[in-house]
Amino acid sequence: AVVSTQSTGGFKIEEFKLLLEEYLEGIPVEECIEKIMCFGPHKNGPNILINNIAGYDRPVIWPRSDSENRDLSTLWDFEGSVIRGFELAVSSGPLCEEPMSAVAFVVSEWTGAIDYREKEVRPVSGQIVSTVKECCRQSFLKQPCRLMVAMYQCEIQATAEVLGRVYGVLAKRHGRVLSEELKEGSGTFLIAAVLPVAESLGFAEEIRKKTSGFAMPQLVFSHWETLQEDPFWVPTTEEE
């Protein structure tokens, strides 16, 4: 699908392309920005499929001023299957079957032992989908992988007498304090922290119980944060 010429998410297409070029500088593909086949999942996600197949000149996804007609190769017949396999892979990755984020896949070569234009071999499109999906998942595992966790922004108003108990609850639930300010003209402290969404169940109730109602938290979704721990790390000693 061609990217819309309308502004999306506060950015115009040209501004978006400039920002994207900065993020793609490390990919060893010439004119990488013009070789994007698809975003995913749902054709607008944070993952990218890039065409780097020699001799395969496909239409770009960006709006063009020219309307040239191209003689597309047999790859175009099954490009939809390739994109579908990519979409399935990034929608459900190999780590906990969670969606992937900020991953770029580069298609470098396509080879086939049969003539894909023959009618009797058309059903292979389903096999292409499953093959591309598995290739994306396996290539993803070849690089260092990390899980991402959803984070809440947490604002807590508390008196000086219960600050220690508030910090104790945050530490117990793997929260992180960002700042602490004393509100002028009162003895109330305003604490800004982040808390994993997975640890938020019963958080407000525990805070109120530990502080006898002298602390009131507010939780708002903030961002996704990368966990630095290797998900495939296996402890080798009793201490670990």
Solvent accessible surface area in square Angstrom, and as a share of the most:
residue,aa,sasa,rsa
1,A,106,0.82
2,V,101,0.58
3,V,39,0.22
4,S,63,0.41
5,T,94,0.55
6,Q,130,0.58
7,S,69,0.44
8,T,97,0.56
9,G,74,0.71
10,G,75,0.72
11,F,94,0.39
12,K,130,0.55
13,I,20,0.10
14,E,115,0.52
15,E,83,0.37
16,F,71,0.30
17,K,29,0.12
18,L,115,0.57
19,L,69,0.34
20,L,20,0.10
21,E,74,0.33
22,E,111,0.50
23,Y,180,0.68
24,L,17,0.09
25,E,139,0.62
26,G,75,0.72
27,I,36,0.18
28,P,130,0.82
29,V,16,0.09
30,E,145,0.65
31,E,128,0.58
32,C,12,0.07
33,I,14,0.07
34,E,64,0.29
35,K,61,0.26
36,I,1,0.00
37,M,8,0.04
38,C,8,0.05
39,F,23,0.10
40,G,0,0.00
41,P,15,0.09
42,H,147,0.66
43,K,105,0.44
44,N,123,0.63
45,G,17,0.16
46,P,82,0.51
47,N,0,0.00
48,I,13,0.07
49,L,2,0.01
50,I,0,0.00
51,N,8,0.04
52,N,51,0.26
53,I,24,0.12
54,A,100,0.78
55,G,86,0.83
56,Y,16,0.06
57,D,97,0.50
58,R,24,0.09
59,P,51,0.32
60,V,19,0.11
61,I,8,0.04
62,W,8,0.03
63,P,53,0.33
64,R,113,0.41
65,S,127,0.82
66,D,61,0.32
67,S,109,0.70
68,E,94,0.42
69,N,152,0.78
70,R,64,0.23
71,D,148,0.76
72,L,46,0.23
73,S,50,0.32
74,T,45,0.26
75,L,20,0.10
76,W,102,0.36
77,D,58,0.30
78,F,7,0.03
79,E,7,0.03
80,G,52,0.50
81,S,15,0.09
82,V,8,0.05
83,I,21,0.11
84,R,129,0.47
85,G,0,0.00
86,F,0,0.00
87,E,14,0.06
88,L,55,0.27
89,A,0,0.00
90,V,0,0.00
91,S,42,0.27
92,S,34,0.22
93,G,1,0.01
94,P,31,0.19
95,L,18,0.09
96,C,97,0.58
97,E,101,0.45
98,E,95,0.43
99,P,83,0.52
100,M,11,0.05
101,S,48,0.31
102,A,88,0.68
103,V,29,0.17
104,A,39,0.30
105,F,19,0.08
106,V,55,0.32
107,V,31,0.18
108,S,70,0.45
109,E,130,0.58
110,W,60,0.21
111,T,108,0.63
112,G,43,0.41
113,A,110,0.85
114,I,85,0.43
115,D,76,0.39
116,Y,32,0.12
117,R,122,0.45
118,E,77,0.34
119,K,174,0.74
120,E,130,0.58
121,V,26,0.15
122,R,104,0.38
123,P,103,0.65
124,V,27,0.15
125,S,39,0.25
126,G,48,0.46
127,Q,118,0.52
128,I,22,0.11
129,V,27,0.16
130,S,66,0.42
131,T,77,0.45
132,V,24,0.14
133,K,64,0.27
134,E,84,0.38
135,C,80,0.48
136,C,9,0.05
137,R,36,0.13
138,Q,89,0.40
139,S,53,0.34
140,F,35,0.15
141,L,63,0.32
142,K,163,0.69
143,Q,122,0.54
144,P,119,0.75
145,C,7,0.04
146,R,89,0.33
147,L,50,0.25
148,M,78,0.35
149,V,29,0.16
150,A,17,0.13
151,M,5,0.02
152,Y,52,0.20
153,Q,77,0.34
154,C,0,0.00
155,E,69,0.31
156,I,0,0.00
157,Q,86,0.38
158,A,1,0.00
159,T,38,0.22
160,A,57,0.44
161,E,136,0.61
162,V,4,0.02
163,L,26,0.13
164,G,56,0.54
165,R,114,0.41
166,V,0,0.00
167,Y,71,0.27
168,G,41,0.40
169,V,5,0.03
170,L,2,0.01
171,A,72,0.56
172,K,138,0.58
173,R,36,0.13
174,H,130,0.58
175,G,18,0.18
176,R,114,0.42
177,V,60,0.34
178,L,102,0.51
179,S,49,0.32
180,E,76,0.34
181,E,109,0.49
182,L,101,0.50
183,K,87,0.37
184,E,174,0.78
185,G,91,0.88
186,S,54,0.35
187,G,51,0.49
188,T,33,0.19
189,F,38,0.16
190,L,58,0.29
191,I,0,0.00
192,A,25,0.19
193,A,0,0.00
194,V,6,0.03
195,L,0,0.00
196,P,16,0.10
197,V,49,0.28
198,A,89,0.69
199,E,54,0.24
200,S,21,0.13
201,L,163,0.81
202,G,36,0.35
203,F,0,0.00
204,A,32,0.25
205,E,107,0.48
206,E,24,0.11
207,I,0,0.00
208,R,98,0.36
209,K,149,0.63
210,K,100,0.43
211,T,0,0.00
212,S,84,0.54
213,G,42,0.40
214,F,122,0.51
215,A,0,0.00
216,M,104,0.46
217,P,18,0.11
218,Q,124,0.55
219,L,56,0.28
220,V,99,0.57
221,F,103,0.43
222,S,48,0.31
223,H,66,0.29
224,W,145,0.51
225,E,45,0.20
226,T,57,0.33
227,L,72,0.36
228,Q,137,0.61
229,E,125,0.56
230,D,65,0.34
231,P,50,0.32
232,F,121,0.50
233,W,143,0.50
234,V,107,0.61
235,P,70,0.44
236,T,117,0.68
237,T,73,0.42
238,E,174,0.78
239,E,160,0.72
240,E,105,0.47
